[in-house]
Amino acid sequence: MSESGSTYAAAGVDIEAGDRAVELMKEWVKKASRPEVVGGLGGFAGLFDASALARYQRPLLASATDGVGTKVDIARRMGVYDTIGRDLVGMVVDDLVVCGAEPLFMTDYICVGKVYPERVAAIVKGIAEGCTLAGCALVGGETAEHPGLLGADDFDVAGAGTGVVEADRVLGAERIRTGDAVIAMASSGLHSNGYSLVRHVLFDRAGWALDREVPELGRTLGEELLEPTRIYSLDCLALTRTTEVHAFSHITGGGLANNLARVIPDGLRAVVDRSTWTPGAIFQLVGEAGSVERPELEKTLNMGVGMMAVVPAGSVDVALTTLADRGVEAWVSGEITERTAGDAEAVTLTGDHAD
């Protein structure tokens, strides 16, 4: 008697579970919409009515793509899947807004070792909530099951976003002038960068468990590490409407100095004073637990700053008021000066953090 033929299910791919996941996520995707979205979930491509761009004189489309790195390991180990999507959205839309672009829509890609419909739906819920916070639509995505390559509980997420900005309103280095102020916006914690270092230090070296109560944090280690990335896109767009802004910098992998340097023009430099803020306790804990020197921390972690704005000195008061009204902790952290022959770096960090 011959063996029965091989099937996709026997190879580890459950099509029915995938269909169930789509049904469960529909309610969340529906909430992350905009008037320009055409049709619903289930097509081969998401549709967005581009006639809405007719109000622009010369619309430029901006695009960005990203993931959340090894932070997904924290979500997996804690069994909490409905926040990691907000991290994904933040990583994408806040790259878009740096040039002044309004995020319009996103698509996502979720790769799993095994489709657990409720788990996939929870991830999409977080993405949809993030899109709502960012003012953009979630127009589609893909869930891929990769048995044999990923363990049953393993997963990863990535996404891509599209935004639009008027050509003569693009922000960036060419607008920055001597005397401009550098405004820092507080992060919600580690955000979604540096987790390979954090995991190595706190798990491998210090031997801490995710359920460890950490007095300095006021909660468990796992709760701190899973804190969602703050999404700044609507706050940044509000700034561009209320006052003059020359540039933004999204502080992600590479730290504050390296990311801010990307928008500083030749001949100028940003001088940022550490004494203007105190990083959250998690940054000090990582440094102490792993004997990580300050230069290594600063080039890996955001150190308490998630976004920076460069504005004319005369715009500072309005900018800070606008951000405060929106619940964003912000402060003047530095200024733009001439770069002399002895200034090798575009960004100089001075002083020590306040206690």
Phi, psi and omega in degrees: 000126183281153177289151178292156182292153179292152179229164177297320180296320179295333178280353175109003181256121184254097182295321181297321177296322176298318178296320179296320179299318179299317180297319181291327184276347186302319183296326181284319179298323180299328181284338181260072185228174173220161180301335183281349182289132181249130179079188182229193182288142175125343178281177179280340180214149175278143182247136181225126184287102184286349178297342177295342180277359183297338181288347179276145175286313178216083183288132173252129176274134177247143179226151179207152177217149182192177174225200179237009175063211187279008172297336178300333179294326178293315178299317181296314183291330179272345183070028179243115189243356188263013176242336186297334178294328177294324175299316181300312180299315180301319180296329183272305189291330181280347166284323180296316188289343180304323179272004181095005184281141172276121177296131181257308182205161178228156166234155181235162175224119180243121181247127184228156173283326178212135180281112166254107190308315182295325180291314178298318179297323178295320177298315180294325176304313179297321178296316180297319178296321177296318178298321178297317178295331182269350181077019180244171181258150170259104189263355179165182180177192183213136171245121182244135178256122185237069178294143181092331176263325178240148173292163185303327182264358182278149177201165173213156180227146174213164180203162177226144181227157178231138178224178181219144178215144175294136187304320183276006179242011178296131180267154178161190189302326185293345180269341188287139182229157174303137180095349176299152177262147176254117180256130178259141175245130186296142173275166176270004182145221182288341188061237186228031182227150176083010185290338175294319176292314182299315180295319179298315184290308189279327181267305186285317184272310184277338179072025181283150176258156182296333180270009178293125174283124183245106184306321181297334181266338182074018179192183180285161178299317181299318179297321178293314184292335181266001178306126184294151174298134176289138180255120188255357192304312181292329177293317179294318178296323177298321177299317182294337178275331186263339182202176180279130177234136180263325182196156169238158172220123178274118185271101182234219180303132183108345175083181187296308186296314183294322180285319178295325180300335182293343180244011179263124183285161175302140178093348179236164175215157175256128176253114184249129183262113180300331185292354181278354177206164176242116178299152178299163186300329183299327181290319177293321180298317178298317180298316183287317184295328182251008185050043181275123180290154184304316179302323179290319176299315186288336179266359181244319186249162182281348176055032174096002179237121183259336181209147176231147177236137174252119185228157173299151181304325181287351180262356188300310185299314180295320180297313181294322178294316179301314181293319179298319179296335180265006177079020180258120175289124183213157182201159175282119184251350182179193182211166178261129179232172173292144176264120181271175181300333182273355181267099183282332186256150178283340179229130178242126175262128182237164174070186179236150180298144178293147179284000000 
